Amino acid sequence: MAELSPSHELNPAGSQPRGVLRWGYFLVLNAIAGVIAVALFLGIFYADFLDVYLRGTFDWLLAHPAVTSVCAFSPLAASLVVGWGYSQRARKRKAAAAAAAQKASQNAS
């Protein structure tokens, strides 16, 4: 049987690349981010042809305030759902720990 290679390998402490290579990656990635930021800025700044479509969307949103309220509330609702999910997981974990402790105490007596 062929020996399986690990999906990840740990480098010893202090063996990470230093100096020029690290600064090179930093500069290249910042240049890419800068190009994307400038492209977005120029794309929005010179997007006058979108005014017709955006005006229609703006007018529609003004005519439907419930939609804008839902859009404004959705991040809060999403965070509440995530928090509820975490609380359910904690309750199940506590119930399982209590059941295991009760089972252990019954086996001990």
Phi and psi restraints in degrees (range 20) as a CNS / XPLOR table:
assign (resid 1 and name C) (resid 2 and name N)
       (resid 2 and name CA) (resid 2 and name C) 1.0 -71.5 20.0 2
assign (resid 2 and name N) (resid 2 and name CA)
       (resid 2 and name C) (resid 3 and name N) 1.0 142.4 20.0 2
assign (resid 2 and name C) (resid 3 and name N)
       (resid 3 and name CA) (resid 3 and name C) 1.0 -74.7 20.0 2
assign (resid 3 and name N) (resid 3 and name CA)
       (resid 3 and name C) (resid 4 and name N) 1.0 132.4 20.0 2
assign (resid 3 and name C) (resid 4 and name N)
       (resid 4 and name CA) (resid 4 and name C) 1.0 -78.4 20.0 2
assign (resid 4 and name N) (resid 4 and name CA)
       (resid 4 and name C) (resid 5 and name N) 1.0 135.6 20.0 2
assign (resid 4 and name C) (resid 5 and name N)
       (resid 5 and name CA) (resid 5 and name C) 1.0 -91.0 20.0 2
assign (resid 5 and name N) (resid 5 and name CA)
       (resid 5 and name C) (resid 6 and name N) 1.0 145.3 20.0 2
assign (resid 5 and name C) (resid 6 and name N)
       (resid 6 and name CA) (resid 6 and name C) 1.0 -67.2 20.0 2
assign (resid 6 and name N) (resid 6 and name CA)
       (resid 6 and name C) (resid 7 and name N) 1.0 149.7 20.0 2
assign (resid 6 and name C) (resid 7 and name N)
       (resid 7 and name CA) (resid 7 and name C) 1.0 -75.6 20.0 2
assign (resid 7 and name N) (resid 7 and name CA)
       (resid 7 and name C) (resid 8 and name N) 1.0 -14.6 20.0 2
assign (resid 7 and name C) (resid 8 and name N)
       (resid 8 and name CA) (resid 8 and name C) 1.0 -149.5 20.0 2
assign (resid 8 and name N) (resid 8 and name CA)
       (resid 8 and name C) (resid 9 and name N) 1.0 152.0 20.0 2
assign (resid 8 and name C) (resid 9 and name N)
       (resid 9 and name CA) (resid 9 and name C) 1.0 -129.0 20.0 2
assign (resid 9 and name N) (resid 9 and name CA)
       (resid 9 and name C) (resid 10 and name N) 1.0 139.7 20.0 2
assign (resid 9 and name C) (resid 10 and name N)
       (resid 10 and name CA) (resid 10 and name C) 1.0 -91.0 20.0 2
assign (resid 10 and name N) (resid 10 and name CA)
       (resid 10 and name C) (resid 11 and name N) 1.0 135.7 20.0 2
assign (resid 10 and name C) (resid 11 and name N)
       (resid 11 and name CA) (resid 11 and name C) 1.0 -91.0 20.0 2
assign (resid 11 and name N) (resid 11 and name CA)
       (resid 11 and name C) (resid 12 and name N) 1.0 144.8 20.0 2
assign (resid 11 and name C) (resid 12 and name N)
       (resid 12 and name CA) (resid 12 and name C) 1.0 -65.7 20.0 2
assign (resid 12 and name N) (resid 12 and name CA)
       (resid 12 and name C) (resid 13 and name N) 1.0 156.1 20.0 2
assign (resid 12 and name C) (resid 13 and name N)
       (resid 13 and name CA) (resid 13 and name C) 1.0 -59.0 20.0 2
assign (resid 13 and name N) (resid 13 and name CA)
       (resid 13 and name C) (resid 14 and name N) 1.0 136.4 20.0 2
assign (resid 13 and name C) (resid 14 and name N)
       (resid 14 and name CA) (resid 14 and name C) 1.0 83.1 20.0 2
assign (resid 14 and name N) (resid 14 and name CA)
       (resid 14 and name C) (resid 15 and name N) 1.0 3.9 20.0 2
assign (resid 14 and name C) (resid 15 and name N)
       (resid 15 and name CA) (resid 15 and name C) 1.0 -96.6 20.0 2
assign (resid 15 and name N) (resid 15 and name CA)
       (resid 15 and name C) (resid 16 and name N) 1.0 3.2 20.0 2
assign (resid 15 and name C) (resid 16 and name N)
       (resid 16 and name CA) (resid 16 and name C) 1.0 -69.6 20.0 2
assign (resid 16 and name N) (resid 16 and name CA)
       (resid 16 and name C) (resid 17 and name N) 1.0 149.5 20.0 2
assign (resid 16 and name C) (resid 17 and name N)
       (resid 17 and name CA) (resid 17 and name C) 1.0 -63.6 20.0 2
assign (resid 17 and name N) (resid 17 and name CA)
       (resid 17 and name C) (resid 18 and name N) 1.0 139.9 20.0 2
assign (resid 17 and name C) (resid 18 and name N)
       (resid 18 and name CA) (resid 18 and name C) 1.0 -119.7 20.0 2
assign (resid 18 and name N) (resid 18 and name CA)
       (resid 18 and name C) (resid 19 and name N) 1.0 165.5 20.0 2
assign (resid 18 and name C) (resid 19 and name N)
       (resid 19 and name CA) (resid 19 and name C) 1.0 69.6 20.0 2
assign (resid 19 and name N) (resid 19 and name CA)
       (resid 19 and name C) (resid 20 and name N) 1.0 -121.3 20.0 2
assign (resid 19 and name C) (resid 20 and name N)
       (resid 20 and name CA) (resid 20 and name C) 1.0 -61.5 20.0 2
assign (resid 20 and name N) (resid 20 and name CA)
       (resid 20 and name C) (resid 21 and name N) 1.0 -44.4 20.0 2
assign (resid 20 and name C) (resid 21 and name N)
       (resid 21 and name CA) (resid 21 and name C) 1.0 -63.1 20.0 2
assign (resid 21 and name N) (resid 21 and name CA)
       (resid 21 and name C) (resid 22 and name N) 1.0 -44.6 20.0 2
assign (resid 21 and name C) (resid 22 and name N)
       (resid 22 and name CA) (resid 22 and name C) 1.0 -65.8 20.0 2
assign (resid 22 and name N) (resid 22 and name CA)
       (resid 22 and name C) (resid 23 and name N) 1.0 -42.5 20.0 2
assign (resid 22 and name C) (resid 23 and name N)
       (resid 23 and name CA) (resid 23 and name C) 1.0 -66.6 20.0 2
assign (resid 23 and name N) (resid 23 and name CA)
       (resid 23 and name C) (resid 24 and name N) 1.0 -33.3 20.0 2
assign (resid 23 and name C) (resid 24 and name N)
       (resid 24 and name CA) (resid 24 and name C) 1.0 -63.4 20.0 2
assign (resid 24 and name N) (resid 24 and name CA)
       (resid 24 and name C) (resid 25 and name N) 1.0 -47.0 20.0 2
assign (resid 24 and name C) (resid 25 and name N)
       (resid 25 and name CA) (resid 25 and name C) 1.0 -60.7 20.0 2
assign (resid 25 and name N) (resid 25 and name CA)
       (resid 25 and name C) (resid 26 and name N) 1.0 -42.4 20.0 2
assign (resid 25 and name C) (resid 26 and name N)
       (resid 26 and name CA) (resid 26 and name C) 1.0 -59.4 20.0 2
assign (resid 26 and name N) (resid 26 and name CA)
       (resid 26 and name C) (resid 27 and name N) 1.0 -46.6 20.0 2
assign (resid 26 and name C) (resid 27 and name N)
       (resid 27 and name CA) (resid 27 and name C) 1.0 -68.8 20.0 2
assign (resid 27 and name N) (resid 27 and name CA)
       (resid 27 and name C) (resid 28 and name N) 1.0 -41.0 20.0 2
assign (resid 27 and name C) (resid 28 and name N)
       (resid 28 and name CA) (resid 28 and name C) 1.0 -64.0 20.0 2
assign (resid 28 and name N) (resid 28 and name CA)
       (resid 28 and name C) (resid 29 and name N) 1.0 -45.5 20.0 2
assign (resid 28 and name C) (resid 29 and name N)
       (resid 29 and name CA) (resid 29 and name C) 1.0 -67.1 20.0 2
assign (resid 29 and name N) (resid 29 and name CA)
       (resid 29 and name C) (resid 30 and name N) 1.0 -36.0 20.0 2
assign (resid 29 and name C) (resid 30 and name N)
       (resid 30 and name CA) (resid 30 and name C) 1.0 -69.2 20.0 2
assign (resid 30 and name N) (resid 30 and name CA)
       (resid 30 and name C) (resid 31 and name N) 1.0 -34.4 20.0 2
assign (resid 30 and name C) (resid 31 and name N)
       (resid 31 and name CA) (resid 31 and name C) 1.0 -65.1 20.0 2
assign (resid 31 and name N) (resid 31 and name CA)
       (resid 31 and name C) (resid 32 and name N) 1.0 -42.2 20.0 2
assign (resid 31 and name C) (resid 32 and name N)
       (resid 32 and name CA) (resid 32 and name C) 1.0 -62.5 20.0 2
assign (resid 32 and name N) (resid 32 and name CA)
       (resid 32 and name C) (resid 33 and name N) 1.0 -44.8 20.0 2
assign (resid 32 and name C) (resid 33 and name N)
       (resid 33 and name CA) (resid 33 and name C) 1.0 -63.2 20.0 2
assign (resid 33 and name N) (resid 33 and name CA)
       (resid 33 and name C) (resid 34 and name N) 1.0 -38.9 20.0 2
assign (resid 33 and name C) (resid 34 and name N)
       (resid 34 and name CA) (resid 34 and name C) 1.0 -64.3 20.0 2
assign (resid 34 and name N) (resid 34 and name CA)
       (resid 34 and name C) (resid 35 and name N) 1.0 -42.3 20.0 2
assign (resid 34 and name C) (resid 35 and name N)
       (resid 35 and name CA) (resid 35 and name C) 1.0 -63.3 20.0 2
assign (resid 35 and name N) (resid 35 and name CA)
       (resid 35 and name C) (resid 36 and name N) 1.0 -42.5 20.0 2
assign (resid 35 and name C) (resid 36 and name N)
       (resid 36 and name CA) (resid 36 and name C) 1.0 -63.6 20.0 2
assign (resid 36 and name N) (resid 36 and name CA)
       (resid 36 and name C) (resid 37 and name N) 1.0 -43.2 20.0 2
assign (resid 36 and name C) (resid 37 and name N)
       (resid 37 and name CA) (resid 37 and name C) 1.0 -63.9 20.0 2
assign (resid 37 and name N) (resid 37 and name CA)
       (resid 37 and name C) (resid 38 and name N) 1.0 -43.3 20.0 2
assign (resid 37 and name C) (resid 38 and name N)
       (resid 38 and name CA) (resid 38 and name C) 1.0 -65.4 20.0 2
assign (resid 38 and name N) (resid 38 and name CA)
       (resid 38 and name C) (resid 39 and name N) 1.0 -40.8 20.0 2
assign (resid 38 and name C) (resid 39 and name N)
       (resid 39 and name CA) (resid 39 and name C) 1.0 -62.3 20.0 2
assign (resid 39 and name N) (resid 39 and name CA)
       (resid 39 and name C) (resid 40 and name N) 1.0 -42.7 20.0 2
assign (resid 39 and name C) (resid 40 and name N)
       (resid 40 and name CA) (resid 40 and name C) 1.0 -63.9 20.0 2
assign (resid 40 and name N) (resid 40 and name CA)
       (resid 40 and name C) (resid 41 and name N) 1.0 -43.7 20.0 2
assign (resid 40 and name C) (resid 41 and name N)
       (resid 41 and name CA) (resid 41 and name C) 1.0 -61.3 20.0 2
assign (resid 41 and name N) (resid 41 and name CA)
       (resid 41 and name C) (resid 42 and name N) 1.0 -49.1 20.0 2
assign (resid 41 and name C) (resid 42 and name N)
       (resid 42 and name CA) (resid 42 and name C) 1.0 -66.2 20.0 2
assign (resid 42 and name N) (resid 42 and name CA)
       (resid 42 and name C) (resid 43 and name N) 1.0 -36.9 20.0 2
assign (resid 42 and name C) (resid 43 and name N)
       (resid 43 and name CA) (resid 43 and name C) 1.0 -62.4 20.0 2
assign (resid 43 and name N) (resid 43 and name CA)
       (resid 43 and name C) (resid 44 and name N) 1.0 -39.0 20.0 2
assign (resid 43 and name C) (resid 44 and name N)
       (resid 44 and name CA) (resid 44 and name C) 1.0 -78.0 20.0 2
assign (resid 44 and name N) (resid 44 and name CA)
       (resid 44 and name C) (resid 45 and name N) 1.0 -39.0 20.0 2
assign (resid 44 and name C) (resid 45 and name N)
       (resid 45 and name CA) (resid 45 and name C) 1.0 -64.2 20.0 2
assign (resid 45 and name N) (resid 45 and name CA)
       (resid 45 and name C) (resid 46 and name N) 1.0 -37.5 20.0 2
assign (resid 45 and name C) (resid 46 and name N)
       (resid 46 and name CA) (resid 46 and name C) 1.0 -103.8 20.0 2
assign (resid 46 and name N) (resid 46 and name CA)
       (resid 46 and name C) (resid 47 and name N) 1.0 27.3 20.0 2
assign (resid 46 and name C) (resid 47 and name N)
       (resid 47 and name CA) (resid 47 and name C) 1.0 -97.4 20.0 2
assign (resid 47 and name N) (resid 47 and name CA)
       (resid 47 and name C) (resid 48 and name N) 1.0 41.9 20.0 2
assign (resid 47 and name C) (resid 48 and name N)
       (resid 48 and name CA) (resid 48 and name C) 1.0 -63.8 20.0 2
assign (resid 48 and name N) (resid 48 and name CA)
       (resid 48 and name C) (resid 49 and name N) 1.0 -26.6 20.0 2
assign (resid 48 and name C) (resid 49 and name N)
       (resid 49 and name CA) (resid 49 and name C) 1.0 -66.1 20.0 2
assign (resid 49 and name N) (resid 49 and name CA)
       (resid 49 and name C) (resid 50 and name N) 1.0 -16.5 20.0 2
assign (resid 49 and name C) (resid 50 and name N)
       (resid 50 and name CA) (resid 50 and name C) 1.0 -83.9 20.0 2
assign (resid 50 and name N) (resid 50 and name CA)
       (resid 50 and name C) (resid 51 and name N) 1.0 -7.4 20.0 2
assign (resid 50 and name C) (resid 51 and name N)
       (resid 51 and name CA) (resid 51 and name C) 1.0 -56.5 20.0 2
assign (resid 51 and name N) (resid 51 and name CA)
       (resid 51 and name C) (resid 52 and name N) 1.0 -37.5 20.0 2
assign (resid 51 and name C) (resid 52 and name N)
       (resid 52 and name CA) (resid 52 and name C) 1.0 -61.7 20.0 2
assign (resid 52 and name N) (resid 52 and name CA)
       (resid 52 and name C) (resid 53 and name N) 1.0 -46.0 20.0 2
assign (resid 52 and name C) (resid 53 and name N)
       (resid 53 and name CA) (resid 53 and name C) 1.0 -72.5 20.0 2
assign (resid 53 and name N) (resid 53 and name CA)
       (resid 53 and name C) (resid 54 and name N) 1.0 -41.4 20.0 2
assign (resid 53 and name C) (resid 54 and name N)
       (resid 54 and name CA) (resid 54 and name C) 1.0 -68.1 20.0 2
assign (resid 54 and name N) (resid 54 and name CA)
       (resid 54 and name C) (resid 55 and name N) 1.0 -33.3 20.0 2
assign (resid 54 and name C) (resid 55 and name N)
       (resid 55 and name CA) (resid 55 and name C) 1.0 -64.1 20.0 2
assign (resid 55 and name N) (resid 55 and name CA)
       (resid 55 and name C) (resid 56 and name N) 1.0 -41.8 20.0 2
assign (resid 55 and name C) (resid 56 and name N)
       (resid 56 and name CA) (resid 56 and name C) 1.0 -63.1 20.0 2
assign (resid 56 and name N) (resid 56 and name CA)
       (resid 56 and name C) (resid 57 and name N) 1.0 -42.3 20.0 2
assign (resid 56 and name C) (resid 57 and name N)
       (resid 57 and name CA) (resid 57 and name C) 1.0 -64.6 20.0 2
assign (resid 57 and name N) (resid 57 and name CA)
       (resid 57 and name C) (resid 58 and name N) 1.0 -43.0 20.0 2
assign (resid 57 and name C) (resid 58 and name N)
       (resid 58 and name CA) (resid 58 and name C) 1.0 -61.7 20.0 2
assign (resid 58 and name N) (resid 58 and name CA)
       (resid 58 and name C) (resid 59 and name N) 1.0 -45.1 20.0 2
assign (resid 58 and name C) (resid 59 and name N)
       (resid 59 and name CA) (resid 59 and name C) 1.0 -63.5 20.0 2
assign (resid 59 and name N) (resid 59 and name CA)
       (resid 59 and name C) (resid 60 and name N) 1.0 -39.9 20.0 2
assign (resid 59 and name C) (resid 60 and name N)
       (resid 60 and name CA) (resid 60 and name C) 1.0 -64.4 20.0 2
assign (resid 60 and name N) (resid 60 and name CA)
       (resid 60 and name C) (resid 61 and name N) 1.0 -43.5 20.0 2
assign (resid 60 and name C) (resid 61 and name N)
       (resid 61 and name CA) (resid 61 and name C) 1.0 -65.2 20.0 2
assign (resid 61 and name N) (resid 61 and name CA)
       (resid 61 and name C) (resid 62 and name N) 1.0 -35.4 20.0 2
assign (resid 61 and name C) (resid 62 and name N)
       (resid 62 and name CA) (resid 62 and name C) 1.0 -66.5 20.0 2
assign (resid 62 and name N) (resid 62 and name CA)
       (resid 62 and name C) (resid 63 and name N) 1.0 -31.2 20.0 2
assign (resid 62 and name C) (resid 63 and name N)
       (resid 63 and name CA) (resid 63 and name C) 1.0 -79.7 20.0 2
assign (resid 63 and name N) (resid 63 and name CA)
       (resid 63 and name C) (resid 64 and name N) 1.0 -15.0 20.0 2
assign (resid 63 and name C) (resid 64 and name N)
       (resid 64 and name CA) (resid 64 and name C) 1.0 -128.0 20.0 2
assign (resid 64 and name N) (resid 64 and name CA)
       (resid 64 and name C) (resid 65 and name N) 1.0 77.9 20.0 2
assign (resid 64 and name C) (resid 65 and name N)
       (resid 65 and name CA) (resid 65 and name C) 1.0 -66.6 20.0 2
assign (resid 65 and name N) (resid 65 and name CA)
       (resid 65 and name C) (resid 66 and name N) 1.0 -21.9 20.0 2
assign (resid 65 and name C) (resid 66 and name N)
       (resid 66 and name CA) (resid 66 and name C) 1.0 -65.3 20.0 2
assign (resid 66 and name N) (resid 66 and name CA)
       (resid 66 and name C) (resid 67 and name N) 1.0 -35.3 20.0 2
assign (resid 66 and name C) (resid 67 and name N)
       (resid 67 and name CA) (resid 67 and name C) 1.0 -65.5 20.0 2
assign (resid 67 and name N) (resid 67 and name CA)
       (resid 67 and name C) (resid 68 and name N) 1.0 -43.7 20.0 2
assign (resid 67 and name C) (resid 68 and name N)
       (resid 68 and name CA) (resid 68 and name C) 1.0 -65.7 20.0 2
assign (resid 68 and name N) (resid 68 and name CA)
       (resid 68 and name C) (resid 69 and name N) 1.0 -33.5 20.0 2
assign (resid 68 and name C) (resid 69 and name N)
       (resid 69 and name CA) (resid 69 and name C) 1.0 -66.5 20.0 2
assign (resid 69 and name N) (resid 69 and name CA)
       (resid 69 and name C) (resid 70 and name N) 1.0 -41.7 20.0 2
assign (resid 69 and name C) (resid 70 and name N)
       (resid 70 and name CA) (resid 70 and name C) 1.0 -64.0 20.0 2
assign (resid 70 and name N) (resid 70 and name CA)
       (resid 70 and name C) (resid 71 and name N) 1.0 -42.6 20.0 2
assign (resid 70 and name C) (resid 71 and name N)
       (resid 71 and name CA) (resid 71 and name C) 1.0 -61.5 20.0 2
assign (resid 71 and name N) (resid 71 and name CA)
       (resid 71 and name C) (resid 72 and name N) 1.0 -39.2 20.0 2
assign (resid 71 and name C) (resid 72 and name N)
       (resid 72 and name CA) (resid 72 and name C) 1.0 -71.9 20.0 2
assign (resid 72 and name N) (resid 72 and name CA)
       (resid 72 and name C) (resid 73 and name N) 1.0 -31.8 20.0 2
assign (resid 72 and name C) (resid 73 and name N)
       (resid 73 and name CA) (resid 73 and name C) 1.0 -85.6 20.0 2
assign (resid 73 and name N) (resid 73 and name CA)
       (resid 73 and name C) (resid 74 and name N) 1.0 -18.8 20.0 2
assign (resid 73 and name C) (resid 74 and name N)
       (resid 74 and name CA) (resid 74 and name C) 1.0 -60.3 20.0 2
assign (resid 74 and name N) (resid 74 and name CA)
       (resid 74 and name C) (resid 75 and name N) 1.0 -39.1 20.0 2
assign (resid 74 and name C) (resid 75 and name N)
       (resid 75 and name CA) (resid 75 and name C) 1.0 -63.2 20.0 2
assign (resid 75 and name N) (resid 75 and name CA)
       (resid 75 and name C) (resid 76 and name N) 1.0 -39.0 20.0 2
assign (resid 75 and name C) (resid 76 and name N)
       (resid 76 and name CA) (resid 76 and name C) 1.0 -65.2 20.0 2
assign (resid 76 and name N) (resid 76 and name CA)
       (resid 76 and name C) (resid 77 and name N) 1.0 -43.2 20.0 2
assign (resid 76 and name C) (resid 77 and name N)
       (resid 77 and name CA) (resid 77 and name C) 1.0 -62.0 20.0 2
assign (resid 77 and name N) (resid 77 and name CA)
       (resid 77 and name C) (resid 78 and name N) 1.0 -41.6 20.0 2
assign (resid 77 and name C) (resid 78 and name N)
       (resid 78 and name CA) (resid 78 and name C) 1.0 -63.3 20.0 2
assign (resid 78 and name N) (resid 78 and name CA)
       (resid 78 and name C) (resid 79 and name N) 1.0 -42.4 20.0 2
assign (resid 78 and name C) (resid 79 and name N)
       (resid 79 and name CA) (resid 79 and name C) 1.0 -66.8 20.0 2
assign (resid 79 and name N) (resid 79 and name CA)
       (resid 79 and name C) (resid 80 and name N) 1.0 -34.9 20.0 2
assign (resid 79 and name C) (resid 80 and name N)
       (resid 80 and name CA) (resid 80 and name C) 1.0 -66.2 20.0 2
assign (resid 80 and name N) (resid 80 and name CA)
       (resid 80 and name C) (resid 81 and name N) 1.0 -38.9 20.0 2
assign (resid 80 and name C) (resid 81 and name N)
       (resid 81 and name CA) (resid 81 and name C) 1.0 -65.6 20.0 2
assign (resid 81 and name N) (resid 81 and name CA)
       (resid 81 and name C) (resid 82 and name N) 1.0 -42.4 20.0 2
assign (resid 81 and name C) (resid 82 and name N)
       (resid 82 and name CA) (resid 82 and name C) 1.0 -63.8 20.0 2
assign (resid 82 and name N) (resid 82 and name CA)
       (resid 82 and name C) (resid 83 and name N) 1.0 -44.1 20.0 2
assign (resid 82 and name C) (resid 83 and name N)
       (resid 83 and name CA) (resid 83 and name C) 1.0 -62.5 20.0 2
assign (resid 83 and name N) (resid 83 and name CA)
       (resid 83 and name C) (resid 84 and name N) 1.0 -39.4 20.0 2
assign (resid 83 and name C) (resid 84 and name N)
       (resid 84 and name CA) (resid 84 and name C) 1.0 -63.1 20.0 2
assign (resid 84 and name N) (resid 84 and name CA)
       (resid 84 and name C) (resid 85 and name N) 1.0 -41.6 20.0 2
assign (resid 84 and name C) (resid 85 and name N)
       (resid 85 and name CA) (resid 85 and name C) 1.0 -62.0 20.0 2
assign (resid 85 and name N) (resid 85 and name CA)
       (resid 85 and name C) (resid 86 and name N) 1.0 -42.2 20.0 2
assign (resid 85 and name C) (resid 86 and name N)
       (resid 86 and name CA) (resid 86 and name C) 1.0 -65.4 20.0 2
assign (resid 86 and name N) (resid 86 and name CA)
       (resid 86 and name C) (resid 87 and name N) 1.0 -37.4 20.0 2
assign (resid 86 and name C) (resid 87 and name N)
       (resid 87 and name CA) (resid 87 and name C) 1.0 -67.3 20.0 2
assign (resid 87 and name N) (resid 87 and name CA)
       (resid 87 and name C) (resid 88 and name N) 1.0 -37.5 20.0 2
assign (resid 87 and name C) (resid 88 and name N)
       (resid 88 and name CA) (resid 88 and name C) 1.0 -64.0 20.0 2
assign (resid 88 and name N) (resid 88 and name CA)
       (resid 88 and name C) (resid 89 and name N) 1.0 -40.5 20.0 2
assign (resid 88 and name C) (resid 89 and name N)
       (resid 89 and name CA) (resid 89 and name C) 1.0 -64.0 20.0 2
assign (resid 89 and name N) (resid 89 and name CA)
       (resid 89 and name C) (resid 90 and name N) 1.0 -41.1 20.0 2
assign (resid 89 and name C) (resid 90 and name N)
       (resid 90 and name CA) (resid 90 and name C) 1.0 -65.6 20.0 2
assign (resid 90 and name N) (resid 90 and name CA)
       (resid 90 and name C) (resid 91 and name N) 1.0 -40.3 20.0 2
assign (resid 90 and name C) (resid 91 and name N)
       (resid 91 and name CA) (resid 91 and name C) 1.0 -63.5 20.0 2
assign (resid 91 and name N) (resid 91 and name CA)
       (resid 91 and name C) (resid 92 and name N) 1.0 -41.7 20.0 2
assign (resid 91 and name C) (resid 92 and name N)
       (resid 92 and name CA) (resid 92 and name C) 1.0 -65.3 20.0 2
assign (resid 92 and name N) (resid 92 and name CA)
       (resid 92 and name C) (resid 93 and name N) 1.0 -39.7 20.0 2
assign (resid 92 and name C) (resid 93 and name N)
       (resid 93 and name CA) (resid 93 and name C) 1.0 -64.9 20.0 2
assign (resid 93 and name N) (resid 93 and name CA)
       (resid 93 and name C) (resid 94 and name N) 1.0 -42.3 20.0 2
assign (resid 93 and name C) (resid 94 and name N)
       (resid 94 and name CA) (resid 94 and name C) 1.0 -66.0 20.0 2
assign (resid 94 and name N) (resid 94 and name CA)
       (resid 94 and name C) (resid 95 and name N) 1.0 -39.5 20.0 2
assign (resid 94 and name C) (resid 95 and name N)
       (resid 95 and name CA) (resid 95 and name C) 1.0 -65.7 20.0 2
assign (resid 95 and name N) (resid 95 and name CA)
       (resid 95 and name C) (resid 96 and name N) 1.0 -40.0 20.0 2
assign (resid 95 and name C) (resid 96 and name N)
       (resid 96 and name CA) (resid 96 and name C) 1.0 -66.3 20.0 2
assign (resid 96 and name N) (resid 96 and name CA)
       (resid 96 and name C) (resid 97 and name N) 1.0 -38.9 20.0 2
assign (resid 96 and name C) (resid 97 and name N)
       (resid 97 and name CA) (resid 97 and name C) 1.0 -66.8 20.0 2
assign (resid 97 and name N) (resid 97 and name CA)
       (resid 97 and name C) (resid 98 and name N) 1.0 -40.0 20.0 2
assign (resid 97 and name C) (resid 98 and name N)
       (resid 98 and name CA) (resid 98 and name C) 1.0 -66.3 20.0 2
assign (resid 98 and name N) (resid 98 and name CA)
       (resid 98 and name C) (resid 99 and name N) 1.0 -39.7 20.0 2
assign (resid 98 and name C) (resid 99 and name N)
       (resid 99 and name CA) (resid 99 and name C) 1.0 -66.0 20.0 2
assign (resid 99 and name N) (resid 99 and name CA)
       (resid 99 and name C) (resid 100 and name N) 1.0 -39.7 20.0 2
assign (resid 99 and name C) (resid 100 and name N)
       (resid 100 and name CA) (resid 100 and name C) 1.0 -66.5 20.0 2
assign (resid 100 and name N) (resid 100 and name CA)
       (resid 100 and name C) (resid 101 and name N) 1.0 -39.4 20.0 2
assign (resid 100 and name C) (resid 101 and name N)
       (resid 101 and name CA) (resid 101 and name C) 1.0 -66.0 20.0 2
assign (resid 101 and name N) (resid 101 and name CA)
       (resid 101 and name C) (resid 102 and name N) 1.0 -40.2 20.0 2
assign (resid 101 and name C) (resid 102 and name N)
       (resid 102 and name CA) (resid 102 and name C) 1.0 -65.9 20.0 2
assign (resid 102 and name N) (resid 102 and name CA)
       (resid 102 and name C) (resid 103 and name N) 1.0 -40.4 20.0 2
assign (resid 102 and name C) (resid 103 and name N)
       (resid 103 and name CA) (resid 103 and name C) 1.0 -65.9 20.0 2
assign (resid 103 and name N) (resid 103 and name CA)
       (resid 103 and name C) (resid 104 and name N) 1.0 -39.2 20.0 2
assign (resid 103 and name C) (resid 104 and name N)
       (resid 104 and name CA) (resid 104 and name C) 1.0 -65.6 20.0 2
assign (resid 104 and name N) (resid 104 and name CA)
       (resid 104 and name C) (resid 105 and name N) 1.0 -39.6 20.0 2
assign (resid 104 and name C) (resid 105 and name N)
       (resid 105 and name CA) (resid 105 and name C) 1.0 -68.9 20.0 2
assign (resid 105 and name N) (resid 105 and name CA)
       (resid 105 and name C) (resid 106 and name N) 1.0 -34.1 20.0 2
assign (resid 105 and name C) (resid 106 and name N)
       (resid 106 and name CA) (resid 106 and name C) 1.0 -70.1 20.0 2
assign (resid 106 and name N) (resid 106 and name CA)
       (resid 106 and name C) (resid 107 and name N) 1.0 -37.8 20.0 2
assign (resid 106 and name C) (resid 107 and name N)
       (resid 107 and name CA) (resid 107 and name C) 1.0 -69.7 20.0 2
assign (resid 107 and name N) (resid 107 and name CA)
       (resid 107 and name C) (resid 108 and name N) 1.0 -31.0 20.0 2
assign (resid 107 and name C) (resid 108 and name N)
       (resid 108 and name CA) (resid 108 and name C) 1.0 -73.3 20.0 2
assign (resid 108 and name N) (resid 108 and name CA)
       (resid 108 and name C) (resid 109 and name N) 1.0 -28.5 20.0 2
